[in-house]
Amino acid sequence: MASANVISVSDSTFETDVLQSTSPVLVDFWAEWCGPCKMIAPILDEIASENTAIKIAKVDVDANPATSGKFGIRAIPTLLIFKNGEVVDKIVGLASKKDLLAKLAAVA
């Protein structure tokens, strides 16, 4: 479940919330049935509450197939980092908070 600092994004809001964002956005492509997705969620919540310069968004791949397909999401969790509407980094699978922070620091 998303925290106050993590937004849920849908096919219809992705362009506004992510592609048009003025700050970098880490997008978590996930599904309710995905074990590793549930494991990474609290890490993303922590990062979101500690780092307001980065926006964290979640896309449920089952409910939003158009966005998932557009970005070629084949495995979840997949995390895409967007800056100025472009994908600047990609992480597939479970990652540690340290690794995620290092990737985010590179684009901030």
C-alpha positions as a Markdown table, in Angstrom:
| # | Residue | x | y | z |
|---|---|---|---|---|
| 1 | Met | 0.0 | 0.0 | 0.0 |
| 2 | Ala | 1.3 | 3.5 | -0.8 |
| 3 | Ser | 2.3 | 5.8 | 2.0 |
| 4 | Ala | 1.4 | 9.5 | 2.0 |
| 5 | Asn | 4.7 | 10.2 | 0.1 |
| 6 | Val | 4.2 | 7.5 | -2.5 |
| 7 | Ile | 1.6 | 8.1 | -5.2 |
| 8 | Ser | -0.4 | 5.6 | -7.2 |
| 9 | Val | -0.3 | 6.2 | -10.9 |
| 10 | Ser | -2.6 | 4.8 | -13.6 |
| 11 | Asp | -2.5 | 4.6 | -17.3 |
| 12 | Ser | -4.6 | 7.8 | -17.4 |
| 13 | Thr | -2.4 | 9.8 | -14.9 |
| 14 | Phe | 1.1 | 8.5 | -15.9 |
| 15 | Glu | 1.9 | 11.3 | -18.3 |
| 16 | Thr | 0.9 | 14.1 | -15.9 |
| 17 | Asp | 2.3 | 12.5 | -12.7 |
| 18 | Val | 5.6 | 11.1 | -14.2 |
| 19 | Leu | 6.5 | 12.4 | -17.6 |
| 20 | Gln | 5.6 | 16.0 | -16.9 |
| 21 | Ser | 7.1 | 16.0 | -13.4 |
| 22 | Thr | 9.6 | 18.7 | -12.7 |
| 23 | Ser | 11.5 | 16.5 | -10.2 |
| 24 | Pro | 12.9 | 13.0 | -10.8 |
| 25 | Val | 10.4 | 10.2 | -10.4 |
| 26 | Leu | 11.1 | 6.6 | -9.4 |
| 27 | Val | 8.3 | 4.4 | -10.7 |
| 28 | Asp | 7.7 | 1.0 | -9.1 |
| 29 | Phe | 5.9 | -1.4 | -11.5 |
| 30 | Trp | 4.3 | -4.0 | -9.2 |
| 31 | Ala | 1.4 | -6.3 | -8.6 |
| 32 | Glu | -0.6 | -7.4 | -5.5 |
| 33 | Trp | 0.4 | -11.1 | -6.0 |
| 34 | Cys | 4.2 | -10.3 | -6.3 |
| 35 | Gly | 6.2 | -11.3 | -3.2 |
| 36 | Pro | 9.4 | -9.3 | -4.0 |
| 37 | Cys | 7.1 | -6.3 | -4.7 |
| 38 | Lys | 5.8 | -6.5 | -1.2 |
| 39 | Met | 9.3 | -6.7 | 0.1 |
| 40 | Ile | 10.5 | -3.6 | -1.6 |
| 41 | Ala | 7.4 | -1.5 | -0.8 |
| 42 | Pro | 8.6 | -0.5 | 2.8 |
| 43 | Ile | 12.0 | 0.5 | 1.4 |
| 44 | Leu | 10.3 | 2.8 | -1.1 |
| 45 | Asp | 8.1 | 4.2 | 1.6 |
| 46 | Glu | 11.2 | 5.0 | 3.7 |
| 47 | Ile | 13.0 | 6.6 | 0.8 |
| 48 | Ala | 9.9 | 8.7 | 0.0 |
| 49 | Ser | 9.6 | 10.0 | 3.6 |
| 50 | Glu | 13.3 | 10.8 | 3.8 |
| 51 | Asn | 13.9 | 12.3 | 0.4 |
| 52 | Thr | 11.4 | 14.8 | -0.9 |
| 53 | Ala | 13.5 | 15.8 | -3.9 |
| 54 | Ile | 12.5 | 12.5 | -5.6 |
| 55 | Lys | 8.9 | 11.6 | -6.3 |
| 56 | Ile | 8.0 | 7.9 | -5.8 |
| 57 | Ala | 5.1 | 6.5 | -7.9 |
| 58 | Lys | 3.6 | 3.0 | -8.1 |
| 59 | Val | 2.0 | 1.4 | -11.1 |
| 60 | Asp | -0.1 | -1.8 | -10.6 |
| 61 | Val | 0.8 | -3.7 | -13.8 |
| 62 | Asp | -2.5 | -5.7 | -13.7 |
| 63 | Ala | -4.6 | -2.6 | -13.5 |
| 64 | Asn | -2.5 | -0.5 | -16.0 |
| 65 | Pro | -1.4 | -2.7 | -18.9 |
| 66 | Ala | -1.0 | 0.1 | -21.3 |
| 67 | Thr | 1.8 | 1.9 | -19.3 |
| 68 | Ser | 3.4 | -1.5 | -18.4 |
| 69 | Gly | 3.5 | -2.4 | -22.1 |
| 70 | Lys | 4.7 | 0.9 | -23.3 |
| 71 | Phe | 7.8 | 0.6 | -21.1 |
| 72 | Gly | 8.4 | -3.1 | -21.8 |
| 73 | Ile | 7.8 | -4.3 | -18.3 |
| 74 | Arg | 8.3 | -8.1 | -18.4 |
| 75 | Ala | 9.3 | -8.8 | -14.8 |
| 76 | Ile | 8.3 | -7.2 | -11.5 |
| 77 | Pro | 9.3 | -5.4 | -9.5 |
| 78 | Thr | 10.8 | -3.2 | -12.1 |
| 79 | Leu | 11.8 | 0.3 | -11.0 |
| 80 | Leu | 12.3 | 3.0 | -13.7 |
| 81 | Ile | 13.8 | 6.3 | -12.8 |
| 82 | Phe | 12.5 | 9.2 | -14.9 |
| 83 | Lys | 14.1 | 12.6 | -15.3 |
| 84 | Asn | 12.6 | 15.3 | -17.6 |
| 85 | Gly | 10.2 | 12.7 | -19.0 |
| 86 | Glu | 12.9 | 10.2 | -20.0 |
| 87 | Val | 13.9 | 6.9 | -18.4 |
| 88 | Val | 17.4 | 7.4 | -17.1 |
| 89 | Asp | 17.9 | 4.2 | -15.1 |
| 90 | Lys | 16.2 | 0.8 | -14.6 |
| 91 | Ile | 16.3 | -1.7 | -11.8 |
| 92 | Val | 14.7 | -5.1 | -12.2 |
| 93 | Gly | 14.1 | -7.3 | -9.2 |
| 94 | Leu | 14.5 | -6.6 | -5.5 |
| 95 | Ala | 17.2 | -4.0 | -4.6 |
| 96 | Ser | 18.6 | -2.8 | -1.3 |
| 97 | Lys | 17.9 | 0.6 | 0.0 |
| 98 | Lys | 21.6 | 1.4 | -0.3 |
| 99 | Asp | 21.5 | 0.5 | -4.0 |
| 100 | Leu | 18.4 | 2.4 | -4.7 |
| 101 | Leu | 19.7 | 5.5 | -2.9 |
| 102 | Ala | 22.9 | 5.3 | -5.0 |
| 103 | Lys | 20.9 | 5.2 | -8.2 |
| 104 | Leu | 18.8 | 8.1 | -7.1 |
| 105 | Ala | 21.8 | 10.2 | -6.1 |
| 106 | Ala | 23.1 | 9.8 | -9.6 |
| 107 | Val | 20.1 | 11.5 | -11.1 |
| 108 | Ala | 19.1 | 14.0 | -8.4 |
